[in-house]
Amino acid sequence: YQTGSQMLKLQMHPEERASIPFLDFSKEAAIHFKFQNEDWQWSDAISIKDVGTTGFMIPHIREKQFRFMKVEVRLDQSILFIIFEEQSERNYLHVIRNELEDADIYVKQEGDDPRFTVMVPAKSSSPFAWRYLSKPKRIQTEIRGRVSQVHAADILSFEDMNRVTEIRWGTGKIRVKASIEDVTRVIRFKIHHNERDMTTLHRATILKRILVEFNEVSFSLISRSKAKRFELAFMCLNGVETVFQETEETQVLQTCVRHFSLENTSAANLFYPVVIRSNPTRRGKFTPYAINICFEKNVRAKDIPRFTYLKFEVEPFDVRIEEQFINVIGE
């Protein structure tokens, strides 16, 4: 890792924790990641100032192979947690989905070296991650037909949910669109051969999308006692994301929380001051969220509310309650 002008090394084993001392706070601190196996390259600099989850790519030194990683930077009180995890099929952050039957898609980060291009064969999907975290997070694509047709590179973004790109291809068009599937951002390439197909698909075009993000949301529970007012408990939610998306047929509302905690602040010198706390070390590998709530409503059903999808997930969390806290709340 890098602290100011110094570069220090720290070796860790799987499931191990270690403290990292940053010696110079006058300059931005960053971390470079590498597997102990010498066949894999170092990652780009990972800034620790941005709270959240980011995916990155580790290329092989000689072979055209990649390992897709993710890093979560989380602030819990005064402690900064930096959690590394290898992405798997159940928790990819970004995916390129090639639904074409006769063409392969080549994808790389905008401005990146062609050696780090990811090839997505026809009728298949492939994960994708960023090689350089400090550069623009946009992808450069190229479509190569099985015969001779080639479409030059397009610049696309996983974040632009409202943009639909159409590419002339043979007798039809290729429709390129970004979407969100649970925690995965997907860019899909699909062929359409006539205007009727295109009209049908345009019905699902996103009409409205609102994204609200909060690094931290805090609440305090205050005693209503007339003799003395004091704080009973303090609740903190980290990494709160709320998305509202509307099409002509559905409305989707999703709220996710990366970390939550409830502290007993009614007394000093408590043995368990933290009453409830989400535990990322016990969290399932399929989601980076501690809480995930999603509702999908069919807006064409006018007479009665019709929900086509309901989801409420809470990952494992720790609970430690002292008798003193129960008595204070009861009073």
N, C-alpha and C positions, 0 to 999 in steps of 0.2 A: 504494500500500500504506500501511497504518497502523502507525505505531510510536509507542506511547504516545498522546499527544494530537496528534501531528503526522500530516498526510496528505501523502505524497510520491508523485510520478508517475514511472513508468518505462515507456518505449516500447520494444517489442521486435518484431522481424520473425520470420516463420516459421523454425523450426529454429535459432533464435538462443539463446545462453546469456548470462546476465548475473548478476552478483553483486548482492545486495540488502543494504545496511547497515541494521540495525535499531538505532536510536539510544537507545531507552529500553526497557529490559527490566523496568522496574518494573510495566508494564502489559502486557496481552496483545497480541501482535503479530498482525495479520491482513492479508489481501490482498483487494482488490476487483479483479475482472477486467472488461475491456471491449474489444470490437473497435474498431479504429481508425475503422471506418465509424460515423458519428454516428447511424445509424438504429437502433442496438441499445443497450439499457439497460446500466447497470452491474450486476454481480452483487452478491449479498449478501456480507457479510464472510466470508472463508474463513480459519478458524483454522489456524495452522501447527503447533499443538502435538499434533494427532492424526495419528499415522502411519497411512497407508492410502490407499485410493482412494475418492473421493466424486463422485457426479454432481450437476450443478447446471444450472439452466435460465437462458438469456438471452432475455428477451422483446424483440420489436420495439417500437419507440416508438409507432408508429401502427397497424400491421397486426397481425392476430391470428396472428402467426408466432412460432416458438420455435427456438432453436438449443440443442442438448443437448451440454453439455461435461462433462469429468471432470478432476479434479485429483488427482494422486498426490503425497503427502508422504512422502518416504523419507529415512531417516537412514543415511548411510554414513560410519562412523567419526565424525568431528566435523563433517561437512558435511551440511547439510540441503538436500535437493533438492526443488524444487517444480516438477512437470511438468504442463503443461496440454495437453489434447488434445481435439479435437472427436470426439464419439461418432459411430460409423457403424453401418450395419446389422449388421456382423459383431461389434461389441463393445459393444452397448447394455448398460448396467448394470441398467436396469429397463424392463420391457415390460408393457403392458396388452393382453391378447389377448381380443378380442370374438368369440366363436364363435356368437353369437345371429344369427338370420336376419331378425328384424323389429324390432330395437331398437338404438339408439345409446347409447353410454356416455360420460358426461361426468365427467372426473376432474380434481381439483385437490388441492393440499396442504391438509391440515386447517387451517382458519382463514385461508386465503389469499383474495385478492381474486378474485371471479368472472371478472375479465378474463383471468386466467391459467389458465383451464380448458382442458384438452386434450380434444378430442372424438375418440372412437374409433368410426367407423362400423361397422355390422353386417358380420360376416364379414371383419374386418381386425384388424391389430395396430398399436400406436403406442408409440414410446418414451416414457418419462416420467423427469423429473428434478426435483430439489427447487429451489423458488424461494428459500426461506429456510433456510439451513443451520443457523441457531441455533434454529429452532423444531422441534417434534416431527415426526419423519419418518414421518408417517402420511398416507394419502390419503382423500379424501372423494369418494364416487362417487354418481352419479345415473343411472338407467336410464330412457330415454325411448322408449316404443314408437312404431312408425310410425303407429298409429291414434290412440289416446288414452291408453293406459295409461302411468303414470309411477310409478316406485318412488323414494321419497325417499332421501336420501343415507345411505350406510353408511360407517362408519369402518373402514378396512382397513390392514393392515401387510404389507409384503413379507417381513418377518422371521418372521411367525407361520406356520410350515410345518404345524403340527398342526391349525390351525383350518379347518373347512369351514363356510361360510355357505350356507344355503339360503333362497332368496327365492321366494315364491309368485308365479307369473306365468302368467296365463290358466289353462289346464288342466294345466299342469305346474309345474316348479320350475326356478329358475336356481341352479346350483351354482357357488360362487365359492371358489377355492382358490389358494394361493400355492405355487410350486415353484421349483426351481433347474434351469436348463438350461445346462450348462457354467459360464460366468461370469455369466450373465444371470438375474436374479430376475424371475419372471413371475407375474402374477395373471391367472387365466383365468376367463372367464364362459362357462358352457355350459348349454344348456337340456336338461331331461329330462322326458319326458311321462308316464312311468309308473313304478311302484315297481320293476319288473323292471330297468329301466335303472339306477335308483338303487342297487339291491342289487349289481349287477355292478360299479359304480364304487366302492362302499364297500370292495370287496376290496383295492383298491390304497391304502387309507388308511394313512398312515404310523403304524407302531406305536411306533417309537423313533427319535429323532434326537438325536445328540450333536455339538456343535460346540466345538472347542478352538482357541483362537487364542493365538499368542505374538508379541509385537512383535519379539523377538530371541532366537535360540538360538545359543550359541557352544560350540565344541569346541577343545581344545588337544591337540596331538600332542607328547608329552614323550619326550625321549631316554632310553633304558634303559642308557646307558653308566654303568659303575660309577665311573669316574673323575670324571665331572661330569654332573649332570642339568640339562638346560635345555630350553626350549621350541623345538621344530623348526618348527612351523607352527600357525597359528591360523585356524579356519574360522568364519564367521559367516553365519547365515541370518536374513534379515529378513522380517517379514510372513508367518509360518508359520500356515496354516489347515488344520485337519483336520476332516472331516465324516464321521460314520458315520450311515447312515440305513437303517432296516429296515422292510419291508412284509411282508405274508404270503407274497409270492412272491420277493422279492429282498432282498439286502443290498448296500449301496453304501458303499465307503470311498474317499474322495478327499482327497488332500493337495496343497496348493499352496504355493509359495514365491515371494514377490515379488522377492527379490534375494538373491544369495549371493556370497561371496568367500572366497578362501583366500590367506593371507599367509605369506610366508617370514620367520620371526622368528628364524632360526638365526644371523644375523649382522647387523651394523650397516652403514650406508652402502652398501646394495645399490642397484643401478641399477633393478632391477624388484622391489620388495618385495612387490607384489601378483602372485601367481602365476596365479590364476584369478579372474575377476570377470564377473558377468552385466552385459550392456550394454543398458540400457533404450532408448538411442537407435537401436539396431538391431533392437529387439524388434518382432515382428509386431503390427499394430494390432488383431488379433482377440482378444488376451488381455493382461491386465495382469500375468500371472504369468511368472516365469522358468522355473519347474518346475511341471508339472501331472501328477499321477499319479492314476489312477482305476481301481478294480476294481468290477465288478458281478457278483454271484454269485446263481444261482438256487437258493433254499433248498428248493424242492420236489424237486430231484434228490437223493435220500438216499444212493444207493449210491456215486456218484463226484462229486468236486467239478466243478461245471459253471459256468464263467465266461461270462456272456453279453456282457460288455463289458470290454475291457482298453485302457488308454490311458496312454502315457508320452510326455510332450512336454517338451523342453528348448529354450528359445529361445536365440538366438545369444549367445555369451559370448566373452570375451577370455582368451587363455592366453599368459603370458610366463614362461618357465622359464630360469633361469640354470644354468650347469654346476655352480656351487657347490651349488645346492639338490639337484641329482641326486646329487652325491657324498655330501652329508650324509645324505640318505635312504637311500642304498645302504649306508652304514656302520652 
